[in-house]
C-alpha cells in the first residue's frame, strides 16, 4: 500500500466533490491534511465556514489528522495564509493539490469583465498564489508534490466557457513551468483533467436534460474516482513523473500529448499571403485539428 505517513497535504476546494474525495483519500493513506474551502456558491458568491470544517471533522473521526481553512485562493495573501496553516499546525508541507474552482459560464460576446476576472482569479491566479507560497518551502526542504486541476474545456474547448477554458489552459502552462523551475529541488508538478459529476457541472444549462446521453454517462462518474491518481502522484512512487497532463474519466486514466509541431512548410525566398494561400490546403491545412462546434467536449468535461 502506498504510504503518505508523516506527509502534510493542502487541498484547496476540499469541502465538496472532487476535492473532498482527494482530501479523504490522502488522509486514509496517512497524510495530515489542510482542508481548504471558502464555502462559496457554484459561482463563487458567499462563504460558509462549516463546509471545510465538516470534512476536517470527518477525517479526524475516521482516525486521521486534519485542520480546516477558509481563506480564499484568489489572492497572494490568501495563498500564503493557506500554506501557513499547514506550517503552523503540522510543521511542514509536502503535497499541494490546487483544486478550488467556480463557474461563471457565458458566451464570449455576453461575458462581463467581472465574470472573466472571477474565474481567472479563482482558477489560474489561485493556483499561482498557492503554488508560489508552497514552493518557497518545498525548495528549502528539497522535496514536494504539486498536483493541479486543468480541464478538457481548456485542452479541447467547450461552448460558453471561454473564461474557464483560458484559466484551465493557463494552468497547463503554469504546471509545466513549475515542473521546470522545481526539478532541481526534487519537486514535481503535474495536472489532471478530471471528468466527474459534481455540483458545478450540474449548473451548466441543459445539465438536467434526461434525453442527453452524454450527461447520463457523466452522471455515472463519481468524483471519488479522481483521488487515486492524486495519491499516486503525491507518493514517492511518482518521483520521476513531472510536467505531465493526465485525464481521469470514470475508471479510465489517460495521459495527454503536449503541443508539438505536426507539419511545416518553408520557402527560401520567404512567404507572401498569396503563396501561403496557394499551398495551404495541401500542406498545413491537411494537418488542422477539426473544431468541434456541437458540444462534443462536454462528454469529457471535468468541472472541479
C-alpha positions as CSV (number, residue, x, y, z in Angstrom):
1,X,0.0,0.0,0.0
2,X,1.2,3.5,-0.8
3,X,2.0,5.3,2.4
4,X,2.0,9.1,2.9
5,X,2.7,8.8,6.6
6,X,4.3,11.9,8.1
7,X,3.4,13.8,4.9
8,X,1.4,17.1,5.0
9,X,-1.0,18.0,2.3
10,X,-3.0,21.1,1.4
11,X,-6.1,20.5,-0.7
12,X,-7.9,23.6,-1.9
13,X,-11.6,23.4,-2.7
14,X,-11.8,20.3,-0.5
15,X,-15.2,20.9,1.0
16,X,-17.2,19.1,-1.6
17,X,-16.9,16.9,-4.7
18,X,-13.6,16.0,-6.2
19,X,-11.6,18.0,-3.6
20,X,-13.3,16.2,-0.7
21,X,-12.6,12.8,-2.2
22,X,-8.9,13.8,-2.6
23,X,-8.6,15.1,0.9
24,X,-10.2,12.0,2.5
25,X,-8.1,9.5,0.4
26,X,-4.9,11.4,1.2
27,X,-5.8,11.1,4.9
28,X,-6.6,7.4,4.6
29,X,-3.1,6.9,3.2
30,X,-1.5,8.6,6.2
31,X,-1.2,12.3,5.2
32,X,-2.1,15.1,7.5
33,X,-4.5,17.4,5.6
34,X,-5.3,21.1,5.4
35,X,-8.9,21.1,4.2
36,X,-9.3,24.5,2.4
37,X,-12.7,25.7,1.3
38,X,-14.2,29.2,1.4
39,X,-17.7,27.6,1.2
40,X,-19.0,29.7,-1.7
41,X,-21.8,29.0,-4.1
42,X,-21.0,27.4,-7.5
43,X,-20.4,30.9,-8.9
44,X,-18.1,32.0,-6.0
45,X,-20.6,34.1,-4.0
46,X,-20.9,34.0,-0.2
47,X,-19.0,31.9,2.3
48,X,-19.7,29.1,4.7
49,X,-17.1,28.1,7.3
50,X,-18.9,24.8,8.1
51,X,-18.1,23.3,4.6
52,X,-14.3,22.8,5.3
53,X,-14.9,22.1,9.0
54,X,-17.2,19.2,8.2
55,X,-14.6,17.5,6.0
56,X,-11.9,18.0,8.5
57,X,-14.1,16.6,11.2
58,X,-14.9,13.6,9.1
59,X,-11.2,12.9,8.6
60,X,-10.5,13.2,12.3
61,X,-13.5,11.0,13.2
62,X,-12.0,8.3,10.8
63,X,-8.7,8.4,12.7
64,X,-6.8,10.9,10.5
65,X,-5.4,14.3,11.1
66,X,-6.8,17.4,9.5
67,X,-7.4,21.1,10.0
68,X,-9.9,23.3,8.3
69,X,-9.0,26.6,6.5
70,X,-11.4,29.1,5.0
71,X,-9.0,31.5,3.2
72,X,-9.6,32.5,-0.4
73,X,-7.2,31.2,-3.0
74,X,-7.8,34.3,-5.2
75,X,-5.0,36.4,-3.8
76,X,-1.4,36.0,-3.0
77,X,-2.2,36.9,0.6
78,X,-4.8,34.2,0.7
79,X,-2.4,31.6,-0.8
80,X,0.2,32.4,1.8
81,X,-2.3,32.0,4.7
82,X,-3.4,28.6,3.4
83,X,0.2,27.4,3.2
84,X,0.9,29.0,6.6
85,X,-1.9,26.9,8.1
86,X,0.0,23.7,7.1
87,X,3.2,25.0,8.6
88,X,1.7,26.3,11.8
89,X,-0.3,23.1,12.5
90,X,1.9,20.4,11.1
91,X,5.3,21.9,10.8
92,X,5.9,21.3,7.1
93,X,4.3,20.9,3.6
94,X,4.8,18.0,1.2
95,X,1.8,18.0,-1.1
96,X,-0.3,20.8,-2.7
97,X,-3.4,20.0,-4.6
98,X,-4.8,23.1,-6.4
99,X,-8.5,22.1,-6.9
100,X,-10.6,25.2,-5.9
101,X,-12.8,26.4,-8.7
102,X,-16.0,28.2,-9.7
103,X,-18.0,28.7,-12.9
104,X,-19.4,31.8,-14.5
105,X,-20.5,30.4,-17.9
106,X,-21.4,32.9,-20.6
107,X,-21.0,33.2,-24.4
108,X,-17.9,35.3,-25.2
109,X,-20.0,38.2,-26.7
110,X,-22.0,38.5,-23.5
111,X,-19.3,37.8,-20.9
112,X,-18.6,40.6,-18.4
113,X,-15.3,41.7,-17.0
114,X,-16.4,40.6,-13.6
115,X,-17.3,37.1,-14.9
116,X,-13.9,36.9,-16.6
117,X,-12.0,38.1,-13.5
118,X,-13.8,35.9,-11.0
119,X,-13.0,32.7,-12.9
120,X,-9.4,33.6,-13.8
121,X,-8.7,34.8,-10.2
122,X,-10.0,31.6,-8.6
123,X,-8.6,29.0,-11.0
124,X,-5.4,30.5,-12.5
125,X,-4.4,33.1,-10.0
126,X,-5.4,30.8,-7.2
127,X,-3.2,28.0,-8.5
128,X,-0.3,30.5,-8.8
129,X,-0.9,32.0,-5.3
130,X,-0.8,28.7,-3.5
131,X,2.0,27.3,-5.7
132,X,4.1,30.4,-5.1
133,X,3.8,30.2,-1.4
134,X,4.3,26.4,-1.3
135,X,7.4,26.3,-3.5
136,X,9.3,28.5,-1.1
137,X,9.2,25.8,1.5
138,X,9.5,22.9,-0.9
139,X,12.6,24.4,-2.3
140,X,14.2,24.6,1.1
141,X,13.3,21.1,2.1
142,X,14.2,19.8,-1.5
143,X,11.1,17.8,-1.9
144,X,7.4,18.2,-2.7
145,X,4.5,17.3,-4.9
146,X,2.2,19.7,-6.7
147,X,-1.0,18.5,-8.4
148,X,-3.1,21.0,-10.3
149,X,-6.5,20.6,-11.9
150,X,-6.9,21.5,-15.6
151,X,-9.9,20.7,-17.8
152,X,-10.8,19.5,-21.3
153,X,-12.6,22.8,-21.6
154,X,-9.1,24.2,-21.9
155,X,-7.5,21.3,-23.7
156,X,-10.3,20.7,-26.2
157,X,-12.8,23.6,-25.7
158,X,-16.4,23.9,-24.7
159,X,-19.1,26.3,-25.7
160,X,-19.8,29.2,-23.2
161,X,-16.7,28.7,-21.1
162,X,-14.0,31.0,-22.6
163,X,-13.1,32.3,-19.1
164,X,-12.9,28.8,-17.6
165,X,-11.1,27.4,-20.7
166,X,-8.5,30.2,-20.6
167,X,-7.9,29.6,-16.9
168,X,-7.6,25.9,-17.3
169,X,-5.2,26.1,-20.3
170,X,-3.2,28.6,-18.3
171,X,-2.9,26.1,-15.5
172,X,-1.2,23.7,-18.0
173,X,1.4,26.3,-18.8
174,X,1.8,27.1,-15.1
175,X,2.3,23.4,-14.3
176,X,4.9,22.9,-17.0
177,X,6.8,26.0,-15.9
178,X,6.7,25.0,-12.3
179,X,7.9,21.5,-13.1
180,X,10.9,23.0,-14.9
181,X,11.7,25.6,-12.2
182,X,11.5,23.0,-9.4
183,X,13.1,19.9,-11.0
184,X,16.5,20.7,-9.4
185,X,14.8,20.7,-6.0
186,X,13.2,17.3,-6.2
187,X,9.7,18.8,-6.6
188,X,7.3,17.5,-9.2
189,X,4.3,19.3,-10.7
190,X,1.6,17.6,-12.8
191,X,-2.0,18.4,-13.8
192,X,-5.2,16.3,-14.1
193,X,-8.2,16.9,-16.3
194,X,-10.9,15.2,-14.2
195,X,-14.3,14.1,-15.5
196,X,-17.0,13.6,-12.8
197,X,-20.5,14.7,-11.9
198,X,-20.3,17.5,-9.4
199,X,-22.5,20.3,-8.2
200,X,-20.7,22.7,-10.6
201,X,-21.3,20.7,-13.7
202,X,-24.9,20.5,-12.6
203,X,-25.2,24.2,-13.1
204,X,-24.4,24.1,-16.9
205,X,-27.5,24.9,-19.0
206,X,-29.2,21.7,-20.0
207,X,-27.4,19.6,-17.4
208,X,-30.7,18.1,-16.3
209,X,-31.9,17.1,-19.8
210,X,-33.0,13.5,-19.3
211,X,-32.5,12.8,-23.0
212,X,-28.8,13.8,-23.2
213,X,-26.9,10.5,-23.4
214,X,-23.5,12.3,-22.7
215,X,-24.9,13.7,-19.4
216,X,-26.1,10.2,-18.5
217,X,-22.6,8.9,-18.9
218,X,-21.1,11.7,-16.8
219,X,-23.6,11.1,-14.0
220,X,-22.0,7.6,-13.7
221,X,-18.6,9.2,-12.9
222,X,-18.1,9.6,-9.2
223,X,-15.9,12.5,-8.1
224,X,-14.1,10.0,-5.8
225,X,-12.6,8.3,-8.8
226,X,-10.2,11.2,-9.3
227,X,-8.5,10.7,-5.9
228,X,-6.4,7.5,-6.5
229,X,-4.3,9.2,-9.3
230,X,-3.7,12.2,-7.0
231,X,-2.5,9.9,-4.2
232,X,-0.2,8.1,-6.6
233,X,1.3,11.4,-8.0
234,X,1.8,12.6,-4.4
235,X,3.8,9.5,-3.5
236,X,7.4,8.5,-3.7
237,X,6.4,6.0,-6.4
238,X,5.8,9.0,-8.8
239,X,9.2,10.7,-8.3
240,X,10.1,10.6,-11.9
241,X,6.7,11.9,-13.1
242,X,6.6,15.7,-13.7
243,X,5.3,18.2,-16.2
244,X,2.5,15.8,-17.4
245,X,-1.2,16.2,-18.2
246,X,-3.3,13.3,-17.1
247,X,-7.0,12.7,-17.5
248,X,-9.4,10.7,-15.4
249,X,-12.8,9.7,-17.0
250,X,-14.7,7.3,-14.8
251,X,-12.5,4.3,-14.4
252,X,-10.2,5.3,-17.2
253,X,-6.9,7.1,-16.7
254,X,-5.1,8.7,-19.7
255,X,-2.0,10.8,-20.4
256,X,-2.4,13.6,-22.9
257,X,0.1,14.6,-25.6
258,X,1.6,18.0,-25.4
259,X,1.7,20.6,-28.2
260,X,4.4,20.0,-30.8
261,X,4.6,21.0,-34.5
262,X,2.9,18.4,-36.6
263,X,3.7,19.8,-40.1
264,X,5.7,22.7,-41.5
265,X,6.4,24.4,-44.8
266,X,9.3,26.7,-45.9
267,X,10.2,28.9,-48.8
268,X,13.8,30.0,-49.5
269,X,12.5,33.4,-50.7
270,X,10.1,33.9,-47.8
271,X,6.3,33.9,-47.8
272,X,3.6,36.1,-49.2
273,X,0.0,35.8,-48.3
274,X,-0.7,34.6,-51.9
275,X,2.0,31.8,-51.6
276,X,0.5,30.6,-48.4
277,X,-3.0,30.6,-49.9
278,X,-1.8,28.5,-52.8
279,X,-0.1,25.9,-50.7
280,X,-2.2,25.9,-47.6
281,X,-4.9,23.3,-48.4
282,X,-2.4,20.6,-49.4
283,X,0.2,21.3,-46.6
284,X,-0.6,22.9,-43.3
285,X,-4.4,22.7,-43.9
286,X,-4.2,18.9,-44.1
287,X,-2.9,18.8,-40.6
288,X,-5.5,21.0,-38.9
289,X,-7.5,19.8,-35.9
290,X,-11.2,19.9,-36.6
291,X,-13.1,22.4,-34.4
292,X,-16.0,20.7,-32.7
293,X,-19.0,23.0,-32.5
294,X,-21.6,20.6,-31.3
295,X,-20.7,20.3,-27.7
296,X,-18.6,17.2,-28.1
297,X,-16.1,18.3,-25.5
298,X,-18.9,18.1,-22.9
299,X,-18.6,14.3,-23.0
300,X,-15.3,14.7,-21.3
301,X,-16.0,17.9,-19.4
302,X,-14.5,17.9,-15.9
303,X,-15.6,20.6,-13.5
304,X,-13.9,20.6,-10.2
